[in-house]
Amino acid sequence: MADNYARDPDDLYGDDKIAVLEIAVRRNGAMSVAGAIGDLTVALAMLDEAKDTVRRYHARLNSGQILITPACDTPLADLKLVV
């Protein structure tokens, strides 16, 4: 990306990822965690925030504030109806 444009000095890198955690559960029940787990405090804070995010998502679903996906973003939008 070219740097010939003005950037906000308070947000030079936008929403670039700085840490990633991947949690995988296998068919046999084994679980693995990979990614930025070297710093215990940071890793646990990321997991706590992820849990809170999942809880907020389900709270919105249960309160009736569901996510509506536009038809153009679904595979059914490409289907042609034959009458």
N, C-alpha and C positions, 0 to 999 in steps of 0.2 A: 504494500500500500504506500502510496506516495505521501511524503510529509510536506507537501506544498499547500496545505490548508491550515487555517487557524484551529487551534485546539483549546479547549477549556483548561486553564492551568490547574484547576482543582480536580480534574478528571482526565488525566492524560491518556490513560489506557482503557477507558470505558469499562465494559464488563468482561474483560479478559479473565479466564479462569486462573486462580492462583493456587488452588488445592482441590483435589478430587478424592472422594472415597467411593469405592465400589463394593457393594455387599452382594454376595452371590449365595444362593441356596441351591444345593444339588438335589437330584431325585432321591438320593439315599439319606437326605437330611443333613449332610455335611454343610457347613457354612464357612465362607471365607470372606475376609475383609482385606482389600488392597488399596493402595494409594498413600495419601499423606498421613501415615500413622506414626511417624517418628516422634512427634511431640505429643505426649499424652494429653496435655491440657487442651491443645487445639483440636485434636481428634475427637475428644469427648464433647467439646463445645459444638463441633460440627454435627455430631450425632444427635445431641440434644436439640439443636435447631432443626435438624431434619425431622425428628419426631414431632416437634411442635408444628412444623409445616404440614405434615400428614394429618395431624389432629385438626388443624384449622380447615384443611381441605374437606375432611369428612363432616366437620361441623357445618360448613356452608352447604354441603349436599343435603344434610339432614334438616336444615332450616329452609329448604326450598330454593336456595340460590344455586341452581345447577348451571353447569357450563354448557352453552349451546354452541355446537360446532356448525359453522356455515356449510350449506350443502356443497359449495364449490370445493371444500376441503375434505370431502368424503369420497370413497371409491364409487359410491352410487351415483355421483354426479356425472360420471363418464358413461353410464348406461343409457342407452336409447330405448325409450318405450315403444313397443310395437303394438298397435291397436288393431 
